[in-house]
Amino acid sequence: MEWETIERPGYLGKKRDEVVSQWDKKFGENNWRIAYQWGDLIIPRKEALQIYEDGYYEFFKRCSGTLDWLIDNASDIYDTEESNIKSKFNYEIQETENNHIHDIAIRRAVLRNGVWFKGDHLMHVRWKDTEGYRINPGIVAFHLPHMIVPGEIKDYGQSTIWWKKDTIEDFYQRNKLLQIKA
């Protein structure tokens, strides 16, 4: 099957369901997909999530002090709501209005580094005023910054870009593609 890239949608946030509904109406259900550019390749979201997760895995290998701090303090982590912990290692379990993937990627990267949480509290890893902000994907450097696609991405009215250049989030948003069946 042939796919045609029509835009680079960027961050959808809390408008995810609304935007998906618009795409369903405009292109037809199952006639569009989100994919990712990786060099000359177009890869499925599943592979992009693995690369995203690899960003955390490599970060924890480089910054073992941060990994030690995390596992010594947190009993688990969450992004948007405490219910996020129910997703454990499964990117497909999304129970809130915006995706939470970095909590899942962090859990999986911690596991892949051969350790697990042993702290005494659930840690929020999203906002600037949270204890876990230092591992937010918008500030953690991406391990392969040369693979991040430069240029503009579509703004779906969420806000200005909230992440820093060459971070894990920068990869996730800038390499994202909206494709329709050709």
Secondary structure, 3 states (H helix, E strand, C coil): CCEEEEECCCCCHHHHHHHHHHHHHHHCCCCEEEEEEECCEEEEHHHHHHHHHHHHHHHHHHCHHHHHHHHHHEEEEECCCHHHHHHCCCCCCCCCCCCCCHHHHHHHHHHHCCCCCCCCEEEECCCCCCHHHHHCCCCCECCCHHHCCCCCCCCCCCCCCCCCCCEHHHHHHHCEEEEEEC
